[in-house]
Amino acid sequence: MTGPQSDIHDSATVPLKTVLLGGDLPGLEMSALRAQQIDAVRGRTIIQLLSILVGGVAIGLDNLNRQPLWMVGGYVAAVALVCGLRFFMRESRRNAWIYGAQGGTKREIALGLVTALVLTAPLLFFAWSGDRDATENAWIILAGMMAVYGFATLEVPILYAAVMPAVGVISALALTLVGNPTGAIAVLAFTFIGLGAIIKHGHDFIRYELVGRRAEEQTETVSLLLREFEDAGSDWLWQVDANRRITKASPRFAHAVGRDPSELEGLSILQLLAGEHWSTGKFPPALHDLANRLNRKESFASLLVPVALDERTRWWELSASPSYDSSGVFIGFRGVGSDVTEQRASADRIAHLARFDALTGLPNRLYLNETLAGALEQAAAWRRRCAFIMIDLDRFKAVNDTLGHPIGDRLLAQVAARMKQFGTESVIAGRLGGDEFGVVLREIDGVDTVERLGQRIIDVVSRPYEIDQHTLYVGASLGYAVGPRDGATVEALTRNADLALYRSKDQGGGVINSYEPTLHDQARERREIEIELRSALGRDEFMVHYQPVVHSDGRVDGFEALLRWNSKKLGPVSPVKFIPVAEDTRLIGPIGEWVLQTACHEAARWPSNTKVAVNVSAEQLSSPGFVASVMKALAHSGIAPNRLELEVTESVFLREVSGAMATLDQVRALGVKLVLDDFGTGYSSLGYLRMGQFSTIKVDRSFVQGALKGARESIAIVRAVVALADSLEMSTTAEGVENQEEADAIVALGCKKLQGYHFGRPMSAEDAFAIFDGGARRIAVGG
């Protein structure tokens, strides 16, 4: 059945008109169903009539001593006459007395109203005469009659609806007339609640019959499809007897097995599927499952079973249901099967792709999350600890931006190859996405285990990579959280490990940090800084301070421009906090350009041989418009290019080689001077000194302090830097000189320029200009 008919079958409702008055539904002939309704109530016809007759007799007997005998007898006779009329009409028309005959429903309604008037006539009489007791007694009898009559007419609501609502309304009127309005309300409630229940039951009867008919049609359709399925030769049908032996083997089934159908007759289905395993008894779990279902006479569907055929394993998908004969005796199973070996192989490949990273072959985020969830469950159940490490590659973005994604992908593949060496049964290393990796430790003895593994990862990942004649350096920043201490769910533990990773990135990378509750406050602070930082430039909240750089004789050589931020909401914010945020969010580009423009503009007020130094980050150097911004700053300010110094750190070169050098070569070609900051704190600096032409090398404050304390290593490094600078015709600047003793010591070691609080703290532009006021250009340096 299709179209509207199918829709009616599946419908959750049947119109009220159809329930009460009959008629066909759209696209569905209802005569057979109406016959079922009438058959359902026909067996209770005597109950219906007796309920009316007994109710009438009971009312008569109750009033036998109160009313004239002729009146009581006449009432009982009228009730009996109505019952007889109802019986005659049904028997004369049999199944067609309501729905089948023309106007049958209308006749039933008319007869019902007559019945109601006859039954309630005494109540009207008693109410007219003011006999309250007789009225109430009569209603009690009628209520019982209505309940019995309702039970006898459940499947055909019109039989009840034609009589009882009128009985209830008239009874309520009678009770009202005798001064019992509460009883009248109760009567109406009883009447219409009963009517609703009868209609609901009639509705459900029709709907269930339609659904049952639909199920029968579907069963027939399935049988037809099974016959077509077998005849068409797509997959196969299979059948076994009560002893699980194959019967009536179809040609397709035999072809799937590679045997003749006659060879399969009487063969155990389990023996066939087990193949060579039959003799050993070592069955795969799926075969045990199949055997159990067959033993329990249990239906099953889409059961995957390995089948050993000709020294190769195929996968079958089996479905079957138990079969019974007409007497209900179990006779075996009948079902369908199909070879899904190729589909299973494809599904396995898809499952692998869903849980493993295509580029690196490592487990992906989904796999790691599932593994971490299992580790957390085990840790909670056995009171143990697990851990999750998040790893972010340092300086990877610069490789991707300057050398291209193909090189970046190959670099990630090499990093993944190194990460695989850490994998064990209890340590799962995977890729979370981009340049982020993760490691799940299913069980740990203590945080020392995590720390040792983390340090090994940093050491291994930080070794140089050779790709297409490029020597690339990336490091690793790590953060970890211990479960369930730092989080009882995957989401919580991952979030907290990420917070620890942020701390490692803020510390410059190449370190591992554990989660601490205070990191949430730091993360919130970082978010606030980022939000305010995005509009700080537009609100004119930045300023540039200048710290003097002096020669050993006290002459001012220039100033280093230092960015300061006084937020209207957050107040003064340390550069240590907001500079990393600006770099991470790529806001450093416009902010750095503003610093460059402002510093050059201020330098134009100073004497013509006074320099200004501006710090430049790796993010700025990777910007395609950086060189143009330098040219713009020089042109707008009018200062000579050799008065501008750009300070870069060794980390710039460690991020990428060719991109940084190419950008700096272009800047140097303009006549701008380059300064190598924090020299000696990283590695491979000598190679970059040889490649680039720096005008100045800055010696880190840590070496200045070490030299003052007489540390041999620090003294040796400072002397080596000075000698190296002299040989390469560069100058040296010692940073962080805070007192005269330090100044004397560092000058004695050969440094030509000095910078630090001893000569001046970072100052406003006006204070810096005041140094030159009146021609003064010297700051006292003790000797």
Secondary structure, 3 states (H helix, E strand, C coil): CCCHHHHHHHCCCCCHHHHHHCCCECCECCHHHHHHHHHHHHCCHHHHHHHHHHHHHHHHHHCCCCCCHHHHHHHHHHHHHHHHHHHHHHHHHHHHCCCCCCCHHHHHHHHHHHHHHHHHHHHHHHHHHCCHHHHHHHHHHHHHHHHHHHHHCCCCHHHHHCCHHHHHHHHHHHHHHCCCHHHHHHHHHHHHHHHHHHHHHHHHHHHHHHHHHHHHHHHHHHHHHHHHHHHHCCCEEEEECCCCEECCCCHHHHHHHCCCHHHHCCCEHHHHHHCCHHHHCCCCHHHHHHHHHHHCCCCEEEEEEEEEECCEEEEEEEEEEEEECCCCCEEEEEEEEEECHHHHHHHHHHHHHHHECCCCCCECHHHHHHHHHHHHHHHHHHCCCEEEEEEEEECHHHHHHHHCHHHHHHHHHHHHHHHHCCCCCCEEEEEEECCEEEEEECCCCCHHHHHHHHHHHHHHHCCCEEECCEEECCEEEEEEEEECCCCCCHHHHHHHHHHHHHHHHHCCCCCEEECCCHHHHHHHHHHHHHHHHHHHCCCCCEEEEEEEEEECCCEEEEEEEEEEEEECCCEEECHHHHHHHHHHCCCHHHHHHHHHHHHHHHHCCCCCCCEEEEECCHHHHCCCCHHHHHHHHHHHHCCCHHHEEEEEEHHHHHHCCHHHHHHHHHHHHCCCEEEEEEECCCCCHHHHHHHCCCCEEEECHHHHHHHHCCCHHHHHHHHHHHHHHHHCCCEEEECCCCCHHHHHHHHHCCCCEEECCCCCCCECHHHHHHCCHHHCCECCCCC
